[in-house]
Amino acid sequence: MTKIPPLNSLQAFEAVSRHMSIKLAAEELCLTPTAISHRVKALENHFGVRLFHRMTRSLKLTSEGKQLLPFVSEAFGQLRQASVAMTSNDIEGNLVVTTTRSFAWSWLCPRLPKFTQKYPDLKVRVLASDSVLDFARYSVDVSIRHGAGDCEDAHVAWVLDDFVTPICATNIAAGVKSPESLLDMDFVEYEWLGFTEGDPDWANWFKSNGVAPPNKEPIGSFSDEIMCIEAAIDNRATALVSIIAASREIDRGRICAPFTSVLKDRSYYLVCPSDTAGGAKIRAFEEWLLNEADDFRESDYWLRFFSDNEIAAH
């Protein structure tokens, strides 16, 4: 009978192959980089082949490593699924959710108390970051991502479509009568990390409303949507931001959206590893989140932008 190599060596190999980094694999497994290197070397000695090409600042799988990886990945995936199945009825412990800072602050966090009241034994931790955080490295259970939903080898569920519209402080809104009136105002610009030419901007919003874009520079440009909204308030200016991000301050009466004209932005998706999607706490959070999204799309706030009960849907 063929001798099976040590499980800890296989685990180290799988983590290093996934991250293509000994350092990141060590952080995930709570080991030192030296210990990871020793375990990978032990696996290479077991098979009598090299599994990685070790270059100056990077790693690359050898042909033997590429041959081994699918079997090891599948085996650990099945182990994770078995672990989920063994605890599938437990809605307790910790749930780590990551999403963008603006979505966390403006939409998710005001609604979270309803979830925690429903599941008091489940402690929710929110990691707000505009970067996509690695599930394993940061012990993330669920991510709510702003994008196109094209996440390979993951469970993905559409949450909300996003749209942008101009906003301004409530105390200057009376002077904003038409899109043309914005031409005389200062404006601030929001361009998040990863912003591309295809994303909505001031020029496209003005064009969609039949107005030539102003030939002037913004008084400020921000990569953080909350900062952009605050800058518009402080400088008596206008900003083009997400109707989702603006919803909280509009409810508070600090800002308003003078027009119902919007531009389509990216969408929000719930994403989690496929092998943990069946866990009870993940399923509970997903069901709650999608129900909250349905309620939001049916709210007076949302329907103001989409007349004749034509709800913008995915």
Phi and psi restraints in degrees (value plus and minus 20) as a CYANA .aco file:
   2 THR   PHI     -87.1   -47.1
   2 THR   PSI     111.0   151.0
   3 LYS   PHI     -95.6   -55.6
   3 LYS   PSI     109.6   149.6
   4 ILE   PHI    -100.9   -60.9
   4 ILE   PSI     115.5   155.5
   5 PRO   PHI     -88.9   -48.9
   5 PRO   PSI     143.1   183.1
   6 PRO   PHI     -76.9   -36.9
   6 PRO   PSI     117.3   157.3
   7 LEU   PHI     -82.1   -42.1
   7 LEU   PSI     -57.8   -17.8
   8 ASN   PHI     -87.3   -47.3
   8 ASN   PSI     -49.2    -9.2
   9 SER   PHI     -90.8   -50.8
   9 SER   PSI     -60.3   -20.3
  10 LEU   PHI     -84.7   -44.7
  10 LEU   PSI     -59.4   -19.4
  11 GLN   PHI     -83.3   -43.3
  11 GLN   PSI     -62.3   -22.3
  12 ALA   PHI     -84.1   -44.1
  12 ALA   PSI     -62.9   -22.9
  13 PHE   PHI     -81.3   -41.3
  13 PHE   PSI     -63.5   -23.5
  14 GLU   PHI     -83.9   -43.9
  14 GLU   PSI     -63.0   -23.0
  15 ALA   PHI     -88.0   -48.0
  15 ALA   PSI     -63.2   -23.2
  16 VAL   PHI     -84.0   -44.0
  16 VAL   PSI     -60.5   -20.5
  17 SER   PHI     -85.3   -45.3
  17 SER   PSI     -55.6   -15.6
  18 ARG   PHI     -92.2   -52.2
  18 ARG   PSI     -60.1   -20.1
  19 HIS   PHI    -111.2   -71.2
  19 HIS   PSI     -39.5     0.5
  20 MET   PHI      31.2    71.2
  20 MET   PSI      22.3    62.3
  21 SER   PHI    -178.5  -138.5
  21 SER   PSI     105.2   145.2
  22 ILE   PHI     -89.1   -49.1
  22 ILE   PSI     -57.2   -17.2
  23 LYS   PHI     -83.6   -43.6
  23 LYS   PSI     -66.8   -26.8
  24 LEU   PHI     -88.2   -48.2
  24 LEU   PSI     -56.5   -16.5
  25 ALA   PHI     -83.4   -43.4
  25 ALA   PSI     -59.6   -19.6
  26 ALA   PHI     -84.3   -44.3
  26 ALA   PSI     -62.0   -22.0
  27 GLU   PHI     -82.9   -42.9
  27 GLU   PSI     -61.6   -21.6
  28 GLU   PHI     -84.1   -44.1
  28 GLU   PSI     -61.5   -21.5
  29 LEU   PHI    -113.2   -73.2
  29 LEU   PSI     -15.9    24.1
  30 CYS   PHI      37.4    77.4
  30 CYS   PSI      24.9    64.9
  31 LEU   PHI    -147.1  -107.1
  31 LEU   PSI     150.8   190.8
  32 THR   PHI    -104.3   -64.3
  32 THR   PSI     134.5   174.5
  33 PRO   PHI     -76.4   -36.4
  33 PRO   PSI     -53.8   -13.8
  34 THR   PHI     -84.1   -44.1
  34 THR   PSI     -62.3   -22.3
  35 ALA   PHI     -83.8   -43.8
  35 ALA   PSI     -60.4   -20.4
  36 ILE   PHI     -82.2   -42.2
  36 ILE   PSI     -64.8   -24.8
  37 SER   PHI     -80.6   -40.6
  37 SER   PSI     -61.4   -21.4
  38 HIS   PHI     -83.9   -43.9
  38 HIS   PSI     -59.8   -19.8
  39 ARG   PHI     -89.4   -49.4
  39 ARG   PSI     -59.9   -19.9
  40 VAL   PHI     -85.2   -45.2
  40 VAL   PSI     -61.1   -21.1
  41 LYS   PHI     -83.1   -43.1
  41 LYS   PSI     -58.9   -18.9
  42 ALA   PHI     -82.0   -42.0
  42 ALA   PSI     -57.2   -17.2
  43 LEU   PHI     -89.3   -49.3
  43 LEU   PSI     -59.5   -19.5
  44 GLU   PHI     -83.5   -43.5
  44 GLU   PSI     -60.1   -20.1
  45 ASN   PHI     -86.2   -46.2
  45 ASN   PSI     -55.7   -15.7
  46 HIS   PHI     -81.2   -41.2
  46 HIS   PSI     -64.4   -24.4
  47 PHE   PHI    -109.2   -69.2
  47 PHE   PSI     -35.9     4.1
  48 GLY   PHI      53.4    93.4
  48 GLY   PSI       7.8    47.8
  49 VAL   PHI    -160.6  -120.6
  49 VAL   PSI     142.7   182.7
  50 ARG   PHI    -109.4   -69.4
  50 ARG   PSI     116.6   156.6
  51 LEU   PHI    -122.4   -82.4
  51 LEU   PSI     -40.1    -0.1
  52 PHE   PHI    -152.8  -112.8
  52 PHE   PSI     124.6   164.6
  53 HIS   PHI    -107.0   -67.0
  53 HIS   PSI      99.5   139.5
  54 ARG   PHI    -118.1   -78.1
  54 ARG   PSI      84.2   124.2
  55 MET   PHI    -117.6   -77.6
  55 MET   PSI     159.6   199.6
  56 THR   PHI     -76.6   -36.6
  56 THR   PSI     -68.7   -28.7
  57 ARG   PHI    -149.8  -109.8
  57 ARG   PSI       0.5    40.5
  58 SER   PHI    -176.2  -136.2
  58 SER   PSI     148.7   188.7
  59 LEU   PHI    -142.6  -102.6
  59 LEU   PSI     133.5   173.5
  60 LYS   PHI    -166.6  -126.6
  60 LYS   PSI     113.1   153.1
  61 LEU   PHI     -86.0   -46.0
  61 LEU   PSI     118.9   158.9
  62 THR   PHI     -97.9   -57.9
  62 THR   PSI     154.5   194.5
  63 SER   PHI     -81.7   -41.7
  63 SER   PSI     -55.9   -15.9
  64 GLU   PHI     -88.4   -48.4
  64 GLU   PSI     -57.8   -17.8
  65 GLY   PHI     -84.5   -44.5
  65 GLY   PSI     -60.7   -20.7
  66 LYS   PHI     -84.6   -44.6
  66 LYS   PSI     -53.2   -13.2
  67 GLN   PHI     -90.2   -50.2
  67 GLN   PSI     -58.0   -18.0
  68 LEU   PHI     -98.1   -58.1
  68 LEU   PSI     -56.5   -16.5
  69 LEU   PHI     -74.7   -34.7
  69 LEU   PSI     -67.0   -27.0
  70 PRO   PHI     -78.4   -38.4
  70 PRO   PSI     -57.0   -17.0
  71 PHE   PHI     -88.9   -48.9
  71 PHE   PSI     -62.2   -22.2
  72 VAL   PHI     -88.7   -48.7
  72 VAL   PSI     -62.3   -22.3
  73 SER   PHI     -82.2   -42.2
  73 SER   PSI     -62.8   -22.8
  74 GLU   PHI     -84.7   -44.7
  74 GLU   PSI     -61.0   -21.0
  75 ALA   PHI     -83.4   -43.4
  75 ALA   PSI     -64.9   -24.9
  76 PHE   PHI     -91.4   -51.4
  76 PHE   PSI     -50.5   -10.5
  77 GLY   PHI     -82.7   -42.7
  77 GLY   PSI     -61.4   -21.4
  78 GLN   PHI     -87.1   -47.1
  78 GLN   PSI     -56.1   -16.1
  79 LEU   PHI     -84.5   -44.5
  79 LEU   PSI     -60.8   -20.8
  80 ARG   PHI     -85.3   -45.3
  80 ARG   PSI     -61.0   -21.0
  81 GLN   PHI     -83.0   -43.0
  81 GLN   PSI     -59.0   -19.0
  82 ALA   PHI     -84.1   -44.1
  82 ALA   PSI     -59.0   -19.0
  83 SER   PHI     -84.7   -44.7
  83 SER   PSI     -61.4   -21.4
  84 VAL   PHI     -82.5   -42.5
  84 VAL   PSI     -63.5   -23.5
  85 ALA   PHI     -83.1   -43.1
  85 ALA   PSI     -56.5   -16.5
  86 MET   PHI     -89.5   -49.5
  86 MET   PSI     -41.3    -1.3
  87 THR   PHI    -141.0  -101.0
  87 THR   PSI       5.9    45.9
  88 SER   PHI     -86.9   -46.9
  88 SER   PSI     -38.2     1.8
  89 ASN   PHI    -118.8   -78.8
  89 ASN   PSI     -17.0    23.0
  90 ASP   PHI    -114.6   -74.6
  90 ASP   PSI      95.2   135.2
  91 ILE   PHI    -130.6   -90.6
  91 ILE   PSI      53.9    93.9
  92 GLU   PHI    -176.6  -136.6
  92 GLU   PSI     154.5   194.5
  93 GLY   PHI      73.1   113.1
  93 GLY   PSI    -158.8  -118.8
  94 ASN   PHI    -136.4   -96.4
  94 ASN   PSI     125.6   165.6
  95 LEU   PHI    -151.5  -111.5
  95 LEU   PSI      95.5   135.5
  96 VAL   PHI    -121.9   -81.9
  96 VAL   PSI     100.7   140.7
  97 VAL   PHI    -138.6   -98.6
  97 VAL   PSI     112.6   152.6
  98 THR   PHI    -138.9   -98.9
  98 THR   PSI     123.3   163.3
  99 THR   PHI    -179.9  -139.9
  99 THR   PSI     157.9   197.9
 100 THR   PHI     -86.8   -46.8
 100 THR   PSI     136.9   176.9
 101 ARG   PHI     -83.7   -43.7
 101 ARG   PSI     -62.1   -22.1
 102 SER   PHI     -88.8   -48.8
 102 SER   PSI     -59.0   -19.0
 103 PHE   PHI     -88.4   -48.4
 103 PHE   PSI     -59.9   -19.9
 104 ALA   PHI     -81.7   -41.7
 104 ALA   PSI     -67.5   -27.5
 105 TRP   PHI     -92.6   -52.6
 105 TRP   PSI     -63.6   -23.6
 106 SER   PHI    -108.9   -68.9
 106 SER   PSI     -49.0    -9.0
 107 TRP   PHI    -143.4  -103.4
 107 TRP   PSI     -70.2   -30.2
 108 LEU   PHI     -91.5   -51.5
 108 LEU   PSI     -73.0   -33.0
 109 CYS   PHI     -82.1   -42.1
 109 CYS   PSI     -57.9   -17.9
 110 PRO   PHI     -83.5   -43.5
 110 PRO   PSI     -41.5    -1.5
 111 ARG   PHI    -118.1   -78.1
 111 ARG   PSI     -36.6     3.4
 112 LEU   PHI     -79.2   -39.2
 112 LEU   PSI     -54.2   -14.2
 113 PRO   PHI     -74.5   -34.5
 113 PRO   PSI     -52.2   -12.2
 114 LYS   PHI     -85.5   -45.5
 114 LYS   PSI     -56.0   -16.0
 115 PHE   PHI     -91.0   -51.0
 115 PHE   PSI     -64.4   -24.4
 116 THR   PHI     -88.9   -48.9
 116 THR   PSI     -49.1    -9.1
 117 GLN   PHI     -87.9   -47.9
 117 GLN   PSI     -54.2   -14.2
 118 LYS   PHI     -94.9   -54.9
 118 LYS   PSI     -53.7   -13.7
 119 TYR   PHI    -147.3  -107.3
 119 TYR   PSI      55.2    95.2
 120 PRO   PHI     -86.5   -46.5
 120 PRO   PSI     -39.0     1.0
 121 ASP   PHI    -109.6   -69.6
 121 ASP   PSI     -17.9    22.1
 122 LEU   PHI    -129.5   -89.5
 122 LEU   PSI      97.2   137.2
 123 LYS   PHI    -111.7   -71.7
 123 LYS   PSI      99.5   139.5
 124 VAL   PHI    -118.6   -78.6
 124 VAL   PSI     110.6   150.6
 125 ARG   PHI    -138.9   -98.9
 125 ARG   PSI     107.8   147.8
 126 VAL   PHI    -126.1   -86.1
 126 VAL   PSI     103.6   143.6
 127 LEU   PHI    -123.1   -83.1
 127 LEU   PSI      87.7   127.7
 128 ALA   PHI    -111.3   -71.3
 128 ALA   PSI      98.1   138.1
 129 SER   PHI    -177.0  -137.0
 129 SER   PSI     118.2   158.2
 130 ASP   PHI    -103.8   -63.8
 130 ASP   PSI     -22.0    18.0
 131 SER   PHI    -114.8   -74.8
 131 SER   PSI     131.8   171.8
 132 VAL   PHI    -100.2   -60.2
 132 VAL   PSI      95.7   135.7
 133 LEU   PHI    -109.1   -69.1
 133 LEU   PSI     117.4   157.4
 134 ASP   PHI     -88.3   -48.3
 134 ASP   PSI     111.5   151.5
 135 PHE   PHI     -79.0   -39.0
 135 PHE   PSI     -69.1   -29.1
 136 ALA   PHI     -91.6   -51.6
 136 ALA   PSI     -64.4   -24.4
 137 ARG   PHI     -83.8   -43.8
 137 ARG   PSI     -57.9   -17.9
 138 TYR   PHI    -125.3   -85.3
 138 TYR   PSI      -9.0    31.0
 139 SER   PHI      34.5    74.5
 139 SER   PSI      21.3    61.3
 140 VAL   PHI    -105.5   -65.5
 140 VAL   PSI     114.6   154.6
 141 ASP   PHI    -110.6   -70.6
 141 ASP   PSI     -64.4   -24.4
 142 VAL   PHI    -158.9  -118.9
 142 VAL   PSI     119.4   159.4
 143 SER   PHI    -140.2  -100.2
 143 SER   PSI     118.5   158.5
 144 ILE   PHI    -130.3   -90.3
 144 ILE   PSI      83.2   123.2
 145 ARG   PHI    -125.7   -85.7
 145 ARG   PSI     126.4   166.4
 146 HIS   PHI    -119.6   -79.6
 146 HIS   PSI      89.9   129.9
 147 GLY   PHI     159.1   199.1
 147 GLY   PSI    -164.5  -124.5
 148 ALA   PHI    -125.3   -85.3
 148 ALA   PSI     -22.6    17.4
 149 GLY   PHI      57.1    97.1
 149 GLY   PSI      -5.2    34.8
 150 ASP   PHI    -113.9   -73.9
 150 ASP   PSI      52.9    92.9
 151 CYS   PHI    -130.1   -90.1
 151 CYS   PSI      91.3   131.3
 152 GLU   PHI     -94.5   -54.5
 152 GLU   PSI     129.4   169.4
 153 ASP   PHI      34.9    74.9
 153 ASP   PSI      19.5    59.5
 154 ALA   PHI    -165.6  -125.6
 154 ALA   PSI     138.6   178.6
 155 HIS   PHI    -105.5   -65.5
 155 HIS   PSI     107.7   147.7
 156 VAL   PHI    -149.3  -109.3
 156 VAL   PSI     114.1   154.1
 157 ALA   PHI    -154.8  -114.8
 157 ALA   PSI     108.6   148.6
 158 TRP   PHI     -87.3   -47.3
 158 TRP   PSI     116.9   156.9
 159 VAL   PHI    -131.1   -91.1
 159 VAL   PSI     -82.7   -42.7
 160 LEU   PHI    -167.9  -127.9
 160 LEU   PSI     122.4   162.4
 161 ASP   PHI    -101.7   -61.7
 161 ASP   PSI     130.7   170.7
 162 ASP   PHI    -137.8   -97.8
 162 ASP   PSI     130.9   170.9
 163 PHE   PHI    -161.6  -121.6
 163 PHE   PSI     133.8   173.8
 164 VAL   PHI    -135.6   -95.6
 164 VAL   PSI     131.9   171.9
 165 THR   PHI    -174.5  -134.5
 165 THR   PSI     136.4   176.4
 166 PRO   PHI     -89.3   -49.3
 166 PRO   PSI     124.2   164.2
 167 ILE   PHI    -151.7  -111.7
 167 ILE   PSI     139.3   179.3
 168 CYS   PHI    -173.8  -133.8
 168 CYS   PSI     149.2   189.2
 169 ALA   PHI     -84.8   -44.8
 169 ALA   PSI     124.0   164.0
 170 THR   PHI     -79.2   -39.2
 170 THR   PSI     -54.7   -14.7
 171 ASN   PHI     -94.2   -54.2
 171 ASN   PSI     -24.9    15.1
 172 ILE   PHI    -138.3   -98.3
 172 ILE   PSI     -17.8    22.2
 173 ALA   PHI     -85.1   -45.1
 173 ALA   PSI     -47.0    -7.0
 174 ALA   PHI     -82.0   -42.0
 174 ALA   PSI     -46.3    -6.3
 175 GLY   PHI    -105.6   -65.6
 175 GLY   PSI     -22.0    18.0
 176 VAL   PHI    -121.6   -81.6
 176 VAL   PSI      76.0   116.0
 177 LYS   PHI    -119.3   -79.3
 177 LYS   PSI     -48.6    -8.6
 178 SER   PHI    -173.2  -133.2
 178 SER   PSI     145.6   185.6
 179 PRO   PHI     -75.2   -35.2
 179 PRO   PSI     -53.9   -13.9
 180 GLU   PHI     -83.4   -43.4
 180 GLU   PSI     -50.5   -10.5
 181 SER   PHI     -86.6   -46.6
 181 SER   PSI     -40.1    -0.1
 182 LEU   PHI     -90.4   -50.4
 182 LEU   PSI     -39.9     0.1
 183 LEU   PHI     -84.0   -44.0
 183 LEU   PSI     -45.8    -5.8
 184 ASP   PHI    -110.2   -70.2
 184 ASP   PSI     -21.8    18.2
 185 MET   PHI    -120.2   -80.2
 185 MET   PSI     135.3   175.3
 186 ASP   PHI     -92.2   -52.2
 186 ASP   PSI     131.4   171.4
 187 PHE   PHI    -157.3  -117.3
 187 PHE   PSI     131.1   171.1
 188 VAL   PHI    -132.0   -92.0
 188 VAL   PSI     135.8   175.8
 189 GLU   PHI    -138.0   -98.0
 189 GLU   PSI     118.4   158.4
 190 TYR   PHI    -135.2   -95.2
 190 TYR   PSI      95.5   135.5
 191 GLU   PHI    -152.5  -112.5
 191 GLU   PSI      84.1   124.1
 192 TRP   PHI     -95.3   -55.3
 192 TRP   PSI     146.7   186.7
 193 LEU   PHI     -82.4   -42.4
 193 LEU   PSI     106.2   146.2
 194 GLY   PHI      75.3   115.3
 194 GLY   PSI     -15.4    24.6
 195 PHE   PHI     -81.6   -41.6
 195 PHE   PSI     115.9   155.9
 196 THR   PHI    -145.8  -105.8
 196 THR   PSI     151.5   191.5
 197 GLU   PHI     -83.2   -43.2
 197 GLU   PSI     -45.2    -5.2
 198 GLY   PHI     -99.9   -59.9
 198 GLY   PSI     -28.4    11.6
 199 ASP   PHI    -102.0   -62.0
 199 ASP   PSI     133.5   173.5
 200 PRO   PHI     -86.0   -46.0
 200 PRO   PSI     120.3   160.3
 201 ASP   PHI    -164.0  -124.0
 201 ASP   PSI     159.1   199.1
 202 TRP   PHI     -79.9   -39.9
 202 TRP   PSI     -63.3   -23.3
 203 ALA   PHI     -78.5   -38.5
 203 ALA   PSI     -64.5   -24.5
 204 ASN   PHI     -89.6   -49.6
 204 ASN   PSI     -54.2   -14.2
 205 TRP   PHI     -86.2   -46.2
 205 TRP   PSI     -65.7   -25.7
 206 PHE   PHI     -81.1   -41.1
 206 PHE   PSI     -64.6   -24.6
 207 LYS   PHI     -81.0   -41.0
 207 LYS   PSI     -59.4   -19.4
 208 SER   PHI     -87.1   -47.1
 208 SER   PSI     -37.3     2.7
 209 ASN   PHI    -126.9   -86.9
 209 ASN   PSI      -4.7    35.3
 210 GLY   PHI      51.7    91.7
 210 GLY   PSI       6.2    46.2
 211 VAL   PHI    -142.0  -102.0
 211 VAL   PSI     115.2   155.2
 212 ALA   PHI     -88.6   -48.6
 212 ALA   PSI     110.4   150.4
 213 PRO   PHI     -79.3   -39.3
 213 PRO   PSI     125.9   165.9
 214 PRO   PHI     -88.5   -48.5
 214 PRO   PSI     126.2   166.2
 215 ASN   PHI    -115.8   -75.8
 215 ASN   PSI      44.3    84.3
 216 LYS   PHI    -169.6  -129.6
 216 LYS   PSI     138.2   178.2
 217 GLU   PHI    -107.1   -67.1
 217 GLU   PSI     130.0   170.0
 218 PRO   PHI     -85.9   -45.9
 218 PRO   PSI     133.8   173.8
 219 ILE   PHI     -97.7   -57.7
 219 ILE   PSI     -30.6     9.4
 220 GLY   PHI    -189.9  -149.9
 220 GLY   PSI     131.7   171.7
 221 SER   PHI    -150.3  -110.3
 221 SER   PSI     113.5   153.5
 222 PHE   PHI    -151.3  -111.3
 222 PHE   PSI     124.9   164.9
 223 SER   PHI    -114.1   -74.1
 223 SER   PSI     -25.4    14.6
 224 ASP   PHI    -133.1   -93.1
 224 ASP   PSI     104.1   144.1
 225 GLU   PHI     -88.4   -48.4
 225 GLU   PSI     -55.1   -15.1
 226 ILE   PHI     -85.6   -45.6
 226 ILE   PSI     -63.2   -23.2
 227 MET   PHI     -82.0   -42.0
 227 MET   PSI     -57.2   -17.2
 228 CYS   PHI     -82.9   -42.9
 228 CYS   PSI     -64.1   -24.1
 229 ILE   PHI     -83.5   -43.5
 229 ILE   PSI     -64.6   -24.6
 230 GLU   PHI     -84.0   -44.0
 230 GLU   PSI     -58.1   -18.1
 231 ALA   PHI     -84.7   -44.7
 231 ALA   PSI     -58.3   -18.3
 232 ALA   PHI     -83.2   -43.2
 232 ALA   PSI     -61.2   -21.2
 233 ILE   PHI     -85.5   -45.5
 233 ILE   PSI     -68.5   -28.5
 234 ASP   PHI     -86.1   -46.1
 234 ASP   PSI     -51.3   -11.3
 235 ASN   PHI    -125.3   -85.3
 235 ASN   PSI      -7.5    32.5
 236 ARG   PHI      29.4    69.4
 236 ARG   PSI      28.5    68.5
 237 ALA   PHI    -140.8  -100.8
 237 ALA   PSI    -195.6  -155.6
 238 THR   PHI    -142.0  -102.0
 238 THR   PSI     131.6   171.6
 239 ALA   PHI    -155.8  -115.8
 239 ALA   PSI     127.3   167.3
 240 LEU   PHI    -119.9   -79.9
 240 LEU   PSI      86.3   126.3
 241 VAL   PHI    -156.3  -116.3
 241 VAL   PSI     151.9   191.9
 242 SER   PHI     -84.9   -44.9
 242 SER   PSI     118.2   158.2
 243 ILE   PHI     -88.5   -48.5
 243 ILE   PSI     -42.0    -2.0
 244 ILE   PHI     -93.3   -53.3
 244 ILE   PSI     -66.7   -26.7
 245 ALA   PHI     -84.6   -44.6
 245 ALA   PSI     -52.7   -12.7
 246 ALA   PHI    -100.2   -60.2
 246 ALA   PSI     -36.2     3.8
 247 SER   PHI     -79.1   -39.1
 247 SER   PSI     -58.7   -18.7
 248 ARG   PHI     -87.2   -47.2
 248 ARG   PSI     -65.4   -25.4
 249 GLU   PHI     -94.1   -54.1
 249 GLU   PSI     -46.5    -6.5
 250 ILE   PHI     -87.4   -47.4
 250 ILE   PSI     -62.2   -22.2
 251 ASP   PHI     -80.9   -40.9
 251 ASP   PSI     -55.2   -15.2
 252 ARG   PHI     -97.9   -57.9
 252 ARG   PSI     -33.1     6.9
 253 GLY   PHI      66.7   106.7
 253 GLY   PSI     -12.5    27.5
 254 ARG   PHI     -99.9   -59.9
 254 ARG   PSI     -52.5   -12.5
 255 ILE   PHI    -152.7  -112.7
 255 ILE   PSI     148.3   188.3
 256 CYS   PHI    -162.8  -122.8
 256 CYS   PSI     141.8   181.8
 257 ALA   PHI    -129.0   -89.0
 257 ALA   PSI      83.8   123.8
 258 PRO   PHI     -86.3   -46.3
 258 PRO   PSI     -44.3    -4.3
 259 PHE   PHI    -144.7  -104.7
 259 PHE   PSI     138.7   178.7
 260 THR   PHI    -118.9   -78.9
 260 THR   PSI     -18.7    21.3
 261 SER   PHI     -93.3   -53.3
 261 SER   PSI     107.0   147.0
 262 VAL   PHI    -149.8  -109.8
 262 VAL   PSI     140.4   180.4
 263 LEU   PHI    -137.3   -97.3
 263 LEU   PSI     119.7   159.7
 264 LYS   PHI     -88.2   -48.2
 264 LYS   PSI     112.7   152.7
 265 ASP   PHI    -130.7   -90.7
 265 ASP   PSI    -184.3  -144.3
 266 ARG   PHI     -92.6   -52.6
 266 ARG   PSI    -196.4  -156.4
 267 SER   PHI    -142.5  -102.5
 267 SER   PSI     145.2   185.2
 268 TYR   PHI    -122.3   -82.3
 268 TYR   PSI     115.4   155.4
 269 TYR   PHI    -151.3  -111.3
 269 TYR   PSI     121.1   161.1
 270 LEU   PHI    -102.7   -62.7
 270 LEU   PSI     111.8   151.8
 271 VAL   PHI    -153.5  -113.5
 271 VAL   PSI     116.3   156.3
 272 CYS   PHI    -172.4  -132.4
 272 CYS   PSI     141.5   181.5
 273 PRO   PHI     -79.1   -39.1
 273 PRO   PSI     120.1   160.1
 274 SER   PHI     -78.3   -38.3
 274 SER   PSI     -55.5   -15.5
 275 ASP   PHI     -99.9   -59.9
 275 ASP   PSI     -23.6    16.4
 276 THR   PHI    -136.4   -96.4
 276 THR   PSI     -21.9    18.1
 277 ALA   PHI     -82.9   -42.9
 277 ALA   PSI     -45.1    -5.1
 278 GLY   PHI    -104.3   -64.3
 278 GLY   PSI     -23.7    16.3
 279 GLY   PHI     -86.0   -46.0
 279 GLY   PSI     128.4   168.4
 280 ALA   PHI     -81.6   -41.6
 280 ALA   PSI     -62.6   -22.6
 281 LYS   PHI     -90.1   -50.1
 281 LYS   PSI     -52.6   -12.6
 282 ILE   PHI     -87.8   -47.8
 282 ILE   PSI     -66.3   -26.3
 283 ARG   PHI     -83.3   -43.3
 283 ARG   PSI     -58.8   -18.8
 284 ALA   PHI     -84.7   -44.7
 284 ALA   PSI     -63.5   -23.5
 285 PHE   PHI     -87.2   -47.2
 285 PHE   PSI     -62.2   -22.2
 286 GLU   PHI     -82.1   -42.1
 286 GLU   PSI     -65.4   -25.4
 287 GLU   PHI     -81.3   -41.3
 287 GLU   PSI     -64.4   -24.4
 288 TRP   PHI     -83.8   -43.8
 288 TRP   PSI     -65.7   -25.7
 289 LEU   PHI     -81.6   -41.6
 289 LEU   PSI     -65.1   -25.1
 290 LEU   PHI     -88.1   -48.1
 290 LEU   PSI     -53.4   -13.4
 291 ASN   PHI     -86.6   -46.6
 291 ASN   PSI     -60.6   -20.6
 292 GLU   PHI     -83.8   -43.8
 292 GLU   PSI     -59.1   -19.1
 293 ALA   PHI     -84.9   -44.9
 293 ALA   PSI     -60.5   -20.5
 294 ASP   PHI     -80.5   -40.5
 294 ASP   PSI     -64.0   -24.0
 295 ASP   PHI     -82.9   -42.9
 295 ASP   PSI     -59.4   -19.4
 296 PHE   PHI     -84.8   -44.8
 296 PHE   PSI     -61.1   -21.1
 297 ARG   PHI     -87.5   -47.5
 297 ARG   PSI     -41.6    -1.6
 298 GLU   PHI    -116.5   -76.5
 298 GLU   PSI     -18.1    21.9
 299 SER   PHI     -96.9   -56.9
 299 SER   PSI     138.3   178.3
 300 ASP   PHI     -79.9   -39.9
 300 ASP   PSI     -56.6   -16.6
 301 TYR   PHI     -78.8   -38.8
 301 TYR   PSI     -70.6   -30.6
 302 TRP   PHI     -86.2   -46.2
 302 TRP   PSI     -64.2   -24.2
 303 LEU   PHI     -87.8   -47.8
 303 LEU   PSI     -39.3     0.7
 304 ARG   PHI     -80.9   -40.9
 304 ARG   PSI     -53.6   -13.6
 305 PHE   PHI    -105.1   -65.1
 305 PHE   PSI     -37.0     3.0
 306 PHE   PHI    -147.5  -107.5
 306 PHE   PSI      72.1   112.1
 307 SER   PHI     -91.6   -51.6
 307 SER   PSI     148.9   188.9
 308 ASP   PHI      37.0    77.0
 308 ASP   PSI      12.4    52.4
 309 ASN   PHI      36.9    76.9
 309 ASN   PSI       3.8    43.8
 310 GLU   PHI    -108.4   -68.4
 310 GLU   PSI      71.0   111.0
 311 ILE   PHI     -97.0   -57.0
 311 ILE   PSI     106.0   146.0
 312 ALA   PHI     -85.1   -45.1
 312 ALA   PSI     101.8   141.8
 313 ALA   PHI    -146.9  -106.9
 313 ALA   PSI     141.9   181.9
